[in-house]
Amino acid sequence: MSRAEGTSTARAERLAEVRAAPPGPGTIAYFDYDGTVIDGYSAGAFYRRRLREFDVGPLEMVRTVLSGMRGIRTDDDFKEFLSITLATWKGRSEAELVTLGNDLFRDEIAGALHPEVWELVAAHQEQGHQVVMASSATRFQVQPMADELGADRVLCTELEVDGGVLTGRVVGTSLWGPGKAEAVLADAAAHGVDPADCFGYANGTEDAEFLSSVGHPVAVSPTDSLRELAGRNGWPVLDCAPRGGLFPGLTDVARTAIFYGGMAGGLAAAAGAGLLHGSRRKFVDLAAGVGADVAFGLSGIDVEVTGAEHLVSARPCVFVFNHQSKFDVPILMKLLRDGFTGVAKKEAASIPVWGQLFQIADVAFVDRGNTTQAREALRPAVEKLRDEGISLAIAPEGTRSPTPRLGRFKKGAFHIAMQAGVPIVPLVIRNAGEIMWRGAQTLRGGTVQVVVHPPIDTTHWVPEDAGKHADEVRTLFLDTLARWPERRPHLGAAGE
C-alpha cells in the first residue's frame, strides 16, 4: 500500500469511528489547535505581522529566536515563550487584539486548516457530538477558528483584561501539557460526560496526558515522539497532507510548471485555430477545452464527476459553483469547455495572463463594493445569455472562502437567471482547496470531485423571491457536501 493509500484509509477509518459512536451531546470531541487543526502555529502569523510592521525590538527577537531553537518541551519552556507574548501585548486593548486575530485568521491562518480535520469536525457535528477546541494558545488565536468550525466552546490560555486592556498576566492555569488534560477532564465533568466516551485529537507529546484521559485518542500528523508513543499505546494515527508554505517541494513546483506549460501549449493551438477561423469565440472555446485537457493530463491532476450529463443538457444556463481556490478557474474550463463566460472581481483583470484571457472571454468584472457598477457590468452577460446562448459561470458566495465552509449566497446569479429566462445548474466542487491551497502558488497532485445537479427551472421565479431561492440552492450545496455520492463516474482527458 502506498503512503497516499494508507493516508486515505486512515482518514476513512477515523470518520467511520466517529459515525459509529453513539449520537448526541453525550460524546465530546476535543481538538488541539496548533499542529492539529492547522498545519503549523498560529503564533507565527502574529509574529510575522509584527515583523512587517517593524514592531519587534532586538532583545525580543533574540529571546524569540533562542526559544524557537530550543523548542517547547517542558512547562518552563512554554512559560518563557508565553512571557514574551504577554510582554508584547501588555497595555494593548482587548478589542484591538480581537480584530488582529480575526484579520490574521482570514488572511493567513485559515489557509493552513487541515481538510482532514475539517471532515472530522463535520462528522462529529452530524452525530450531534459536542466539539470543543482545547489549546494552550490564547483566545485571540483560537476563537476565530472555533467560530469557523462551529465549535461549541473553547478551552484555552485566558489572559487577564482590566478595563478593556491586557495586564500581561494569565487568568488561572495555562493549558499546556497537564493543564490541558485537567481542563478537558473538568469540562467533561461539568457537562456530565464520561471521558471514556470522548474523542481527543493532538499532534505533540506534550498532549500525551490529554490523549490518555479520553477513550478515543487520535494522534494527528504527530511528532516523532508522539508517533512512537501512539504505536506503543495502540492509538490510531491520522497523517494530514502538509499545507505548503514559503518553500514548496520540488515536485509541486515541477507539477505547477508542467500544468501551466500545458495550458500555454493549449492556448497557442487555440490561438492558431482562432486565427484560421477568424473567430475570437473559437479561440476562447478551444483555449478552455484543449488547454485544460493538456494541462490536467500532463500534471497528474484528475477530475471525477457525478451528473456530467447536466453540464450540457440545459444550455444556455447559469452555472453556480462554490469558490474555494484559484484552481476553480481551470476546473470550470475543463468541465464547461465551450460556450460560456464568467464573472470575476475587478482586481482579476490585472492578473498576468489570466486577466487578458478573461477580457478576451468577455468575463464581467464587478466591483463588489459598488452595487450599481456591478449591475451594469453584468448587463452584457445577461444579453449574451438571452441573445447569444452563452452560458454564465458565477460563484454566488462572491469571493473565495477562507476555509471549506460554504459562505452566504448572494442574489445576483439568481436575478441574472430570471432576467435571461434560463435555468440554474449547481456545480458542487470538493477538494479544489487540497490541490491549490488558499494563497498558494503551486499545485499538488490529486483528484477534484464534482457533483453537477439537474437544471433548476426559473421560469416561474419572481425577483422578490431571489433571496429564498438563493438559500434553497445553498442548502442543496450543503447537503451534497455533507453526504457526498459514493460512486462518481470518471471525466476523462477529453471531458467525456
C-alpha positions as CSV (number, residue, x, y, z in Angstrom):
1,M,0.0,0.0,0.0
2,S,1.4,3.4,-1.0
3,R,1.6,6.2,1.5
4,A,-1.2,8.1,-0.1
5,E,-3.4,5.0,0.0
6,G,-2.5,4.5,3.7
7,T,-3.4,8.1,4.5
8,S,-6.7,7.8,2.7
9,T,-7.5,4.5,4.5
10,A,-6.7,6.1,7.9
11,R,-8.9,9.1,7.0
12,A,-11.8,6.8,6.2
13,E,-11.3,4.7,9.4
14,R,-11.3,7.8,11.6
15,L,-14.6,9.0,10.0
16,A,-16.1,5.6,10.4
17,E,-15.2,5.5,14.1
18,V,-16.9,8.9,14.6
19,R,-20.0,7.7,12.8
20,A,-20.1,4.5,14.8
21,A,-20.1,6.4,18.1
22,P,-23.4,7.0,19.9
23,P,-25.1,10.1,18.6
24,G,-25.9,13.1,20.8
25,P,-24.1,15.5,23.1
26,G,-23.0,12.7,25.5
27,T,-19.9,12.5,23.3
28,I,-17.4,15.4,23.2
29,A,-14.6,15.7,20.6
30,Y,-11.7,17.8,21.9
31,F,-9.3,19.2,19.3
32,D,-5.9,20.7,20.0
33,Y,-5.3,23.7,17.7
34,D,-1.7,24.4,16.6
35,G,-0.3,21.5,14.5
36,T,-3.6,19.6,14.8
37,V,-6.4,21.7,13.3
38,I,-3.9,23.7,11.4
39,D,-0.5,23.0,9.9
40,G,2.0,25.0,11.9
41,Y,1.5,27.5,14.6
42,S,-0.9,30.4,14.8
43,A,1.6,32.5,16.9
44,G,3.8,32.6,13.8
45,A,1.2,34.7,11.9
46,F,1.1,37.2,14.8
47,Y,4.9,37.4,14.9
48,R,5.2,37.9,11.2
49,R,2.7,40.8,11.3
50,R,4.8,42.5,13.9
51,L,8.0,41.9,11.9
52,R,6.3,43.5,8.8
53,E,5.3,46.5,10.9
54,F,8.9,46.8,12.5
55,D,7.3,46.2,15.9
56,V,9.9,43.8,17.2
57,G,12.9,45.1,19.2
58,P,16.3,43.4,19.1
59,L,16.1,42.0,22.7
60,E,12.7,40.4,21.9
61,M,13.9,39.0,18.6
62,V,16.9,37.3,20.3
63,R,14.7,35.8,23.0
64,T,12.2,34.6,20.4
65,V,14.9,33.0,18.2
66,L,16.5,31.3,21.2
67,S,13.2,30.0,22.4
68,G,12.4,28.7,18.9
69,M,15.8,27.0,18.6
70,R,15.3,25.2,21.9
71,G,11.7,24.3,21.2
72,I,8.9,23.9,23.7
73,R,9.4,20.7,25.5
74,T,8.6,21.5,29.1
75,D,6.2,23.6,31.1
76,D,9.0,26.0,31.8
77,D,9.8,26.4,28.1
78,F,6.1,27.2,27.5
79,K,6.0,29.7,30.3
80,E,9.1,31.5,28.9
81,F,7.5,31.6,25.4
82,L,4.2,32.9,26.8
83,S,6.0,35.6,28.8
84,I,7.4,37.0,25.5
85,T,3.9,37.2,24.1
86,L,2.4,38.7,27.3
87,A,5.1,41.4,27.5
88,T,4.3,42.3,23.9
89,W,0.5,42.5,24.4
90,K,0.6,44.2,27.8
91,G,-1.3,47.5,27.6
92,R,-3.0,46.8,24.3
93,S,-6.7,46.8,24.2
94,E,-8.7,43.6,24.0
95,A,-10.7,45.0,21.1
96,E,-7.5,45.6,19.1
97,L,-6.3,42.1,19.6
98,V,-9.7,40.6,18.7
99,T,-9.6,42.5,15.4
100,L,-6.0,41.5,14.8
101,G,-6.8,37.8,15.4
102,N,-9.7,37.9,13.0
103,D,-7.7,39.6,10.3
104,L,-4.8,37.2,10.6
105,F,-7.2,34.2,10.6
106,R,-8.8,35.4,7.4
107,D,-5.5,36.4,5.6
108,E,-3.1,33.6,6.8
109,I,-4.2,31.1,9.4
110,A,-7.4,29.8,7.7
111,G,-5.3,28.7,4.7
112,A,-3.4,26.3,7.0
113,L,-6.5,24.3,8.0
114,H,-6.2,20.6,7.6
115,P,-9.1,19.5,5.4
116,E,-8.9,16.0,7.0
117,V,-9.7,17.6,10.4
118,W,-12.4,19.7,8.9
119,E,-14.1,16.5,7.8
120,L,-13.7,15.0,11.3
121,V,-15.3,18.1,12.9
122,A,-18.2,17.9,10.4
123,A,-18.7,14.2,11.1
124,H,-18.9,14.8,14.9
125,Q,-21.4,17.5,14.3
126,E,-23.5,15.3,12.1
127,Q,-23.6,12.9,15.0
128,G,-24.7,15.6,17.3
129,H,-21.5,15.5,19.3
130,Q,-20.1,18.5,21.1
131,V,-17.0,19.9,19.5
132,V,-14.5,21.7,21.8
133,M,-11.2,23.4,20.9
134,A,-8.6,22.7,23.6
135,S,-5.4,24.8,23.2
136,S,-2.5,26.3,25.1
137,A,-2.8,29.3,22.7
138,T,-4.8,32.4,23.6
139,R,-8.4,33.1,22.8
140,F,-7.3,35.8,20.2
141,Q,-5.6,33.0,18.3
142,V,-8.2,30.2,18.7
143,Q,-11.6,31.8,18.7
144,P,-11.7,32.7,15.0
145,M,-11.1,29.1,14.0
146,A,-13.6,27.9,16.7
147,D,-16.2,30.2,15.2
148,E,-15.5,29.0,11.7
149,L,-15.7,25.3,12.7
150,G,-18.9,25.9,14.7
151,A,-17.3,24.7,17.9
152,D,-19.4,24.6,21.0
153,R,-16.8,26.3,23.2
154,V,-13.1,27.0,23.6
155,L,-10.7,25.9,26.3
156,C,-7.6,28.0,26.1
157,T,-5.0,30.0,28.0
158,E,-7.0,33.0,29.1
159,L,-5.4,36.4,29.6
160,E,-6.4,39.0,32.2
161,V,-8.1,42.1,31.0
162,D,-8.7,45.2,33.1
163,G,-10.8,48.0,31.8
164,G,-10.6,46.6,28.3
165,V,-6.8,46.5,28.4
166,L,-4.5,43.4,28.8
167,T,-2.5,43.4,32.0
168,G,0.2,40.9,30.9
169,R,-1.0,38.2,33.3
170,V,-2.7,34.8,32.8
171,V,-6.0,34.0,34.3
172,G,-5.8,30.7,36.1
173,T,-3.6,28.0,34.6
174,S,-2.2,27.8,31.1
175,L,-3.4,24.9,29.0
176,W,-0.1,23.5,28.1
177,G,0.6,19.8,28.9
178,P,-1.0,18.7,32.2
179,G,-3.0,21.9,32.3
180,K,-4.9,20.9,29.1
181,A,-5.6,17.4,30.5
182,E,-7.0,18.9,33.7
183,A,-9.2,21.4,31.7
184,V,-10.6,18.7,29.5
185,L,-11.5,16.4,32.4
186,A,-13.1,19.3,34.2
187,D,-15.1,20.3,31.1
188,A,-16.4,16.8,30.6
189,A,-17.4,16.6,34.3
190,A,-19.2,19.9,34.0
191,H,-21.3,18.6,31.1
192,G,-22.0,15.3,32.7
193,V,-20.0,13.3,30.1
194,D,-17.8,10.3,30.8
195,P,-14.3,11.0,29.4
196,A,-14.3,7.3,28.1
197,D,-16.9,8.4,25.6
198,C,-14.9,11.4,24.4
199,F,-12.5,11.8,21.4
200,G,-9.2,13.6,21.6
201,Y,-7.0,14.9,18.8
202,A,-3.5,16.2,19.2
203,N,-0.1,16.3,17.5
204,G,2.6,16.6,20.2
205,T,3.9,14.6,23.1
206,E,3.0,17.5,25.5
207,D,-0.6,16.4,25.0
208,A,0.1,12.7,25.9
209,E,-1.7,13.2,29.2
210,F,-4.7,14.8,27.5
211,L,-4.9,12.0,24.9
212,S,-4.6,9.4,27.7
213,S,-7.6,11.0,29.5
214,V,-10.1,10.3,26.8
215,G,-11.5,7.0,25.4
216,H,-10.8,7.7,21.8
217,P,-7.4,9.4,21.3
218,V,-6.0,10.1,17.9
219,A,-2.5,11.3,17.0
220,V,-2.9,13.8,14.2
221,S,0.2,14.4,12.0
222,P,2.2,13.6,15.1
223,T,5.7,14.5,16.0
224,D,8.2,11.6,16.0
225,S,7.9,11.2,19.8
226,L,4.1,11.1,19.8
227,R,4.1,8.7,16.8
228,E,6.3,6.3,18.8
229,L,4.1,6.7,21.9
230,A,0.9,6.2,19.8
231,G,2.5,3.0,18.5
232,R,3.2,1.7,22.0
233,N,-0.3,2.6,23.2
234,G,-2.2,1.4,20.2
235,W,-3.5,4.9,19.4
236,P,-4.6,5.5,15.8
237,V,-2.6,7.9,13.7
238,L,-4.0,10.3,11.1
239,D,-1.4,11.9,8.8
240,C,-2.7,15.1,7.2
241,A,-1.3,16.4,3.9
242,P,1.2,19.3,4.5
243,R,-0.3,22.7,3.7
244,G,2.6,24.0,1.6
245,G,4.3,27.1,3.0
246,L,7.0,29.6,2.0
247,F,9.2,26.9,0.3
248,P,7.0,24.3,-1.6
249,G,8.5,21.0,-2.6
250,L,10.3,20.5,-5.9
251,T,7.6,18.0,-7.0
252,D,4.8,20.6,-6.6
253,V,6.9,23.3,-8.3
254,A,7.5,20.9,-11.2
255,R,3.9,19.9,-11.4
256,T,2.8,23.6,-11.5
257,A,5.3,24.4,-14.3
258,I,4.0,21.4,-16.3
259,F,0.4,22.4,-15.7
260,Y,0.8,26.0,-16.9
261,G,3.2,24.8,-19.7
262,G,0.4,22.5,-20.9
263,M,-2.1,25.3,-20.6
264,A,0.1,27.6,-22.6
265,G,0.5,24.9,-25.3
266,G,-3.2,24.6,-25.5
267,L,-3.7,28.3,-25.7
268,A,-1.2,28.5,-28.5
269,A,-3.0,25.8,-30.5
270,A,-6.3,27.6,-29.8
271,A,-4.9,30.9,-31.0
272,G,-3.9,29.3,-34.3
273,A,-7.3,27.8,-34.8
274,G,-8.9,31.2,-33.9
275,L,-6.9,33.0,-36.5
276,L,-7.7,30.3,-39.0
277,H,-11.4,30.7,-38.5
278,G,-11.3,34.4,-37.8
279,S,-13.3,33.9,-34.6
280,R,-12.5,35.1,-31.1
281,R,-15.2,32.8,-29.7
282,K,-13.5,29.8,-31.4
283,F,-10.2,30.8,-29.7
284,V,-11.9,31.1,-26.3
285,D,-13.7,27.8,-26.6
286,L,-10.7,25.8,-27.8
287,A,-8.5,27.5,-25.1
288,A,-10.8,26.4,-22.4
289,G,-11.3,22.8,-23.6
290,V,-7.9,21.9,-25.2
291,G,-5.8,24.0,-22.8
292,A,-7.4,22.4,-19.7
293,D,-7.2,18.8,-21.2
294,V,-3.5,19.2,-21.9
295,A,-2.7,20.8,-18.5
296,F,-4.7,18.3,-16.4
297,G,-3.4,15.3,-18.4
298,L,0.3,16.3,-18.1
299,S,0.2,17.3,-14.4
300,G,-1.4,14.2,-13.0
301,I,-4.5,16.1,-11.6
302,D,-7.7,14.2,-12.2
303,V,-11.4,15.2,-12.2
304,E,-14.3,12.9,-11.2
305,V,-17.8,14.0,-11.9
306,T,-21.3,12.8,-10.9
307,G,-24.0,14.1,-13.1
308,A,-21.8,15.0,-16.1
309,E,-24.8,14.9,-18.4
310,H,-26.2,18.1,-16.8
311,L,-23.2,20.1,-18.0
312,V,-24.8,20.2,-21.5
313,S,-28.4,19.3,-21.0
314,A,-29.9,22.8,-20.4
315,R,-27.6,25.4,-22.1
316,P,-27.7,28.3,-22.1
317,C,-27.8,28.5,-18.3
318,V,-26.3,30.0,-15.2
319,F,-23.8,27.6,-13.6
320,V,-23.3,28.4,-9.9
321,F,-20.3,26.9,-8.0
322,N,-18.7,27.1,-4.6
323,H,-15.5,29.0,-4.8
324,Q,-12.5,28.0,-2.6
325,S,-9.4,28.1,-4.7
326,K,-7.8,29.9,-7.6
327,F,-7.8,26.5,-9.2
328,D,-11.6,26.7,-9.6
329,V,-11.0,28.5,-12.9
330,P,-9.1,25.7,-14.7
331,I,-11.7,23.2,-13.2
332,L,-14.5,25.2,-14.8
333,M,-12.6,25.3,-18.1
334,K,-12.3,21.5,-18.1
335,L,-15.9,21.0,-17.2
336,L,-17.7,23.6,-19.2
337,R,-15.3,23.6,-22.2
338,D,-17.1,26.0,-24.6
339,G,-20.0,28.4,-24.9
340,F,-19.6,30.1,-21.5
341,T,-18.2,33.1,-19.8
342,G,-17.9,34.2,-16.2
343,V,-17.9,36.8,-13.5
344,A,-14.8,38.0,-11.6
345,K,-13.9,40.7,-9.2
346,K,-12.4,43.8,-10.9
347,E,-9.0,43.1,-9.4
348,A,-8.8,39.9,-11.5
349,A,-8.4,42.0,-14.7
350,S,-4.9,42.9,-13.7
351,I,-3.7,39.3,-13.1
352,P,-0.9,38.5,-15.6
353,V,-2.1,36.3,-18.5
354,W,-5.4,35.3,-16.7
355,G,-6.6,38.9,-16.8
356,Q,-6.1,39.2,-20.5
357,L,-7.8,35.8,-21.1
358,F,-10.7,36.9,-19.0
359,Q,-11.1,40.0,-21.1
360,I,-10.9,38.1,-24.4
361,A,-13.6,35.7,-23.0
362,D,-15.9,38.7,-22.1
363,V,-15.8,38.0,-18.4
364,A,-17.8,40.5,-16.4
365,F,-15.5,42.4,-13.9
366,V,-17.5,43.7,-11.0
367,D,-16.7,46.0,-8.1
368,R,-18.0,44.1,-5.1
369,G,-18.3,47.3,-3.1
370,N,-20.4,49.1,-5.7
371,T,-23.8,47.6,-6.3
372,T,-24.7,49.9,-9.2
373,Q,-21.5,49.2,-11.1
374,A,-21.9,45.5,-10.5
375,R,-25.4,45.6,-12.1
376,E,-24.0,47.5,-15.1
377,A,-21.1,45.1,-15.5
378,L,-23.4,42.1,-15.6
379,R,-25.8,43.6,-18.2
380,P,-23.7,42.3,-21.2
381,A,-23.6,38.8,-19.6
382,V,-27.4,38.8,-19.3
383,E,-27.6,39.8,-23.0
384,K,-25.2,37.1,-24.1
385,L,-27.3,34.5,-22.2
386,R,-30.5,35.7,-23.7
387,D,-29.4,36.6,-27.2
388,E,-26.3,34.6,-28.0
389,G,-26.8,31.5,-25.9
390,I,-23.5,31.9,-24.0
391,S,-23.8,30.4,-20.5
392,L,-22.5,32.1,-17.4
393,A,-20.5,30.7,-14.5
394,I,-20.7,32.6,-11.3
395,A,-19.8,31.9,-7.6
396,P,-22.8,33.1,-5.6
397,E,-20.6,33.4,-2.5
398,G,-18.9,36.3,-4.2
399,T,-15.4,35.5,-3.1
400,R,-13.2,32.6,-2.1
401,S,-14.0,31.1,1.3
402,P,-11.1,31.1,3.8
403,T,-12.0,27.5,4.7
404,P,-14.2,24.8,3.2
405,R,-17.2,26.4,5.0
406,L,-19.8,27.5,2.4
407,G,-20.4,31.2,2.6
408,R,-23.7,33.0,2.2
409,F,-25.1,33.0,-1.3
410,K,-25.8,36.4,-2.8
411,K,-28.8,37.0,-5.0
412,G,-27.1,38.3,-8.2
413,A,-26.8,34.9,-10.0
414,F,-30.4,34.2,-9.4
415,H,-31.6,37.6,-10.7
416,I,-29.5,37.1,-13.8
417,A,-31.1,33.7,-14.5
418,M,-34.6,35.2,-14.1
419,Q,-33.8,38.2,-16.3
420,A,-32.4,35.9,-19.1
421,G,-35.1,33.3,-18.6
422,V,-32.6,30.4,-18.3
423,P,-32.2,27.6,-15.7
424,I,-29.7,27.4,-12.8
425,V,-27.3,24.5,-12.8
426,P,-25.5,23.9,-9.5
427,L,-21.8,22.7,-9.6
428,V,-20.7,21.4,-6.2
429,I,-16.9,21.2,-6.1
430,R,-14.9,19.3,-3.5
431,N,-11.2,19.0,-3.0
432,A,-10.1,22.0,-5.1
433,G,-8.5,23.6,-2.0
434,E,-6.5,20.4,-1.5
435,I,-5.0,20.8,-5.0
436,M,-4.2,24.5,-4.5
437,W,-4.4,26.0,-1.0
438,R,-5.7,29.5,-0.4
439,G,-2.7,31.8,-1.0
440,A,-0.6,29.1,-2.6
441,Q,1.2,29.5,-5.9
442,T,1.9,25.8,-6.5
443,L,-0.3,22.7,-7.3
444,R,-0.4,19.4,-5.6
445,G,-1.4,16.1,-7.2
446,G,-4.8,14.6,-6.6
447,T,-8.4,14.3,-7.7
448,V,-11.0,17.0,-7.7
449,Q,-14.6,15.8,-7.2
450,V,-17.6,17.5,-8.7
451,V,-21.4,16.9,-8.5
452,V,-23.5,18.5,-11.2
453,H,-27.1,18.7,-10.2
454,P,-30.0,18.7,-12.6
455,P,-31.1,22.1,-14.0
456,I,-33.4,24.2,-11.8
457,D,-36.2,25.8,-13.7
458,T,-36.5,29.6,-13.1
459,T,-39.5,30.2,-15.4
460,H,-41.9,31.0,-12.6
461,W,-39.5,32.8,-10.3
462,V,-40.1,36.4,-9.3
463,P,-37.4,38.9,-8.2
464,E,-38.9,39.3,-4.8
465,D,-38.1,35.6,-4.0
466,A,-34.5,35.7,-5.2
467,G,-33.2,35.5,-1.6
468,K,-35.4,32.5,-0.8
469,H,-34.2,30.7,-4.0
470,A,-30.5,31.5,-3.2
471,D,-31.0,29.9,0.3
472,E,-32.6,26.8,-1.2
473,V,-29.7,26.3,-3.6
474,R,-27.2,26.9,-0.9
475,T,-28.9,24.2,1.2
476,L,-28.6,21.9,-1.8
477,F,-24.8,22.6,-1.8
478,L,-24.6,22.0,2.0
479,D,-26.5,18.7,1.7
480,T,-24.2,17.5,-1.1
481,L,-21.0,18.4,0.7
482,A,-22.3,16.6,3.8
483,R,-23.4,13.5,2.0
484,W,-21.2,13.1,-1.0
485,P,-22.2,10.4,-3.5
486,E,-20.2,7.3,-3.2
487,R,-19.9,6.4,-6.9
488,R,-18.5,9.1,-9.2
489,P,-18.2,8.4,-13.0
490,H,-14.8,9.4,-14.3
491,L,-14.3,12.5,-16.5
492,G,-11.6,11.6,-19.0
493,A,-9.0,13.7,-20.6
494,A,-11.4,14.9,-23.3
495,G,-14.2,15.6,-20.8
496,E,-16.3,12.6,-22.0
